[in-house]
Structures are given as C-alpha cells and as structure tokens.
Amino acid sequence: MRSQQNFLLLSIGAFALFVGAGAPLAAGLTLKCGRADVMNPRWKAPLTFVYTGGDSGPVNISGPFGDFSINVKRTSRPAGTQTTGEALDGTVKARVKLPPLAELEACIEKVRAPGSKPDDKDAFLDGRDACLRTLQSPPAGVDATASLRIGFFKDKSGGEDAFVDLKFRYEGASGAPGGTMVVEPMPAQCVLDK
C-alpha cells in the first residue's frame, strides 16, 4: 500500500513538473531580442518572435531580416544545467532581407586577405561578415532557407530568458566552404514579454 502511495505521489509530481516546464510554450509567448545580432551594427535592431502556443504552429518573426513565419514544433530534451530542455524548432523557405548571393560573394573576394587560400574558412567568414556590414538588401529580399531553434533558460541566465539559434541558408550553389552560403546572426538580450 505504501509503495502505491509513493508511486502515485511520484507520478503526480512528475506530471506537474512536465506540465509546469512546458506551460509557457503551451500558452504562447512573445520573445523580444534587443539586438538581432551582437556583431553587425547594421542589425543592432530589435528582433521579435511571436508564438501562438501548442505543440506546433507558426512563429512570426519581425525585425531587420524582414517579416516572415516559420512553422515550428515543440521539442523536449533532457534539461541542462542552465536550460529547461523545452525548445521550438523549425525550418522554412522564405524571402529575407539579406544582400543577393552574387553581390555577397563578389564582395568577399575583394575583401579577403591577400594570399588566403580558397578553402581558408576563417578568411572566408571574416570576409562574409565584413561584407554583410556594408551591402544592402534589395527591397524584396532574397530566397533563403531559414532555420530556427529557441531554447529557454531556467533562471534568466545572463539576464536573458532564451537563446535563439537563427540561420539563413542561401538558395543555390556557392563558393563558400562546403558549397553553401550560410548567415548566422547571434540575437542577444532576448526576454519574454510578460
């Protein structure tokens, strides 16, 4: 009898922990990042993510990369020392505000360090980042595959509620190492709008 009571209490506690950990995602959320990227001054602008809640659905994104939506799924992994284990993951083809691939690659070739080898990834990435600071996006943007992962901190680690992993992969072949041009902004100051 005692073991059945303990099992019941343990089951109720585990259920409450599971439901409690996912409650913000179930109810929907608005996550506002004070900076869309910590390195590029052109992207020193707010980036907002709005999720309607549930196990899957759209995250509406607005900021310096334009306005678009990514369908995400709620995922769970074992909690880390700083993270809850709850996350939103998704990928979509979208029009985003980035410079055209041909212009970006031409700029990279101009600014690369003299004597750098074609497969020198660091020289390529330094050139890409320098060009992204100066090149303009066309008003309609460019086609890219956007991928998103939003994970949540347990204790507002470093003053933030969440981390955002946002990547844009250009459509088409590229001279980038690996044959694909990828832009990875690093959003910062991401807090839940309460």
C-alpha positions in Angstrom: 0.0 0.0 0.0 2.8 2.4 1.0 4.6 1.8 -2.3 1.4 2.5 -4.3 1.0 5.9 -2.4 4.7 6.7 -3.1 4.2 5.8 -6.8 1.1 7.9 -7.0 2.8 10.9 -5.4 5.8 10.5 -7.7 3.6 10.3 -10.7 1.7 13.4 -9.8 4.9 15.2 -9.1 6.4 14.2 -12.4 3.2 15.2 -14.3 3.2 18.6 -12.6 6.9 19.1 -13.4 6.3 18.1 -17.1 3.3 20.4 -17.4 4.9 23.2 -15.5 8.1 23.1 -17.7 6.0 23.4 -20.9 3.4 25.9 -19.7 5.0 28.9 -21.3 5.0 27.1 -24.7 1.5 25.8 -24.3 0.2 29.3 -23.6 2.1 31.0 -26.4 4.7 33.7 -26.0 6.4 36.8 -27.3 10.1 36.8 -27.2 11.9 40.2 -27.9 15.6 40.3 -28.6 17.1 43.8 -28.1 19.6 43.1 -30.8 19.2 40.9 -33.9 23.0 40.4 -33.9 25.7 41.2 -31.5 28.5 41.7 -34.1 26.9 43.5 -37.0 26.0 47.2 -36.3 23.5 47.1 -39.2 21.5 44.5 -37.3 21.6 46.4 -34.0 17.8 46.4 -34.0 15.1 44.5 -32.2 14.0 41.1 -33.4 10.6 39.7 -32.2 9.3 36.2 -32.2 5.6 35.6 -31.5 4.4 32.0 -30.9 0.7 31.2 -30.5 1.3 28.1 -28.4 0.6 24.4 -28.5 2.7 21.5 -29.7 3.2 23.1 -33.2 2.4 26.2 -35.1 3.8 29.4 -36.6 6.4 31.6 -35.1 6.0 35.1 -36.6 9.3 36.9 -36.9 9.8 40.6 -37.4 13.0 42.6 -37.5 15.9 43.7 -39.7 15.6 40.4 -41.7 12.0 41.2 -42.7 8.7 39.8 -41.6 8.2 36.0 -42.1 6.8 33.0 -40.4 8.4 29.6 -39.5 6.2 26.6 -38.6 7.8 25.0 -35.5 7.4 22.0 -33.3 7.8 21.9 -29.6 10.6 19.6 -28.6 11.9 18.3 -25.3 15.4 17.2 -24.4 16.8 16.4 -21.1 17.2 19.6 -19.1 20.7 21.0 -18.9 22.3 22.8 -16.0 21.0 26.2 -17.4 18.3 25.2 -19.9 14.8 23.7 -19.4 15.1 21.2 -22.2 12.0 22.8 -23.9 12.5 24.3 -27.3 10.8 25.4 -30.5 12.4 24.1 -33.8 11.5 24.7 -37.4 12.7 25.5 -40.9 11.1 27.3 -43.9 11.9 28.7 -47.3 11.3 32.5 -47.0 12.2 35.9 -48.5 14.6 37.5 -46.1 16.4 40.9 -46.1 20.0 39.9 -47.0 22.2 41.0 -49.9 22.0 39.0 -53.1 24.3 36.0 -53.1 26.3 37.1 -56.2 27.0 40.5 -54.6 28.0 39.0 -51.3 30.4 36.5 -53.0 31.9 39.3 -55.2 32.5 41.4 -52.1 34.0 38.6 -50.1 36.6 38.0 -52.9 37.5 41.7 -52.8 38.0 41.9 -49.0 39.7 38.6 -48.4 43.2 38.8 -47.0 45.8 38.7 -49.8 47.3 35.2 -50.1 44.4 33.4 -48.4 43.7 30.1 -49.8 40.2 29.4 -51.4 39.4 26.8 -48.7 40.5 29.1 -45.8 37.3 29.0 -43.9 38.3 31.7 -41.4 39.3 34.2 -44.1 36.0 33.5 -45.9 33.9 34.0 -42.8 35.8 37.2 -41.9 35.1 38.5 -45.5 31.5 37.5 -45.3 30.9 39.3 -42.0 32.7 42.4 -43.3 30.5 42.4 -46.4 27.3 41.9 -44.5 28.1 45.1 -42.6 28.2 47.2 -45.9 26.0 45.6 -48.5 22.3 46.4 -48.9 19.4 44.1 -49.2 17.1 44.6 -52.2 13.6 45.7 -51.0 12.1 42.3 -51.9 14.8 40.4 -50.1 16.3 37.1 -51.3 15.2 33.5 -51.2 16.8 31.6 -48.3 16.0 28.7 -46.0 15.6 30.0 -42.5 16.0 27.6 -39.6 15.2 28.5 -36.0 15.7 27.0 -32.6 14.6 28.8 -29.5 15.6 27.3 -26.1 14.7 28.5 -22.7 16.9 29.2 -19.7 15.9 28.1 -16.2 16.9 31.2 -14.3 17.1 34.1 -16.7 20.8 33.3 -17.2 22.8 36.4 -18.0 19.6 38.5 -18.0 18.0 36.5 -20.8 15.0 34.2 -20.8 16.0 32.3 -24.0 18.7 31.7 -26.6 17.9 31.9 -30.3 19.8 29.9 -33.0 18.7 31.5 -36.3 20.4 30.6 -39.6 19.8 31.7 -43.2 21.0 29.4 -46.0 21.0 31.0 -49.4 19.4 29.1 -52.3 21.8 27.9 -55.0 25.4 26.8 -55.2 28.0 29.0 -53.6 31.8 29.4 -53.5 31.6 29.2 -49.7 33.4 26.4 -47.9 31.1 23.4 -48.1 29.3 24.9 -51.2 26.5 26.6 -49.3 26.4 30.3 -48.1 25.0 30.5 -44.6 24.4 33.6 -42.5 24.2 33.1 -38.7 23.1 36.1 -36.8 23.6 36.0 -33.0 20.5 37.5 -31.3 21.0 38.9 -27.8 19.1 40.5 -24.9 16.2 38.0 -25.5 13.5 38.3 -22.9 9.9 37.1 -22.7 7.3 39.8 -23.0 5.2 39.3 -19.9 
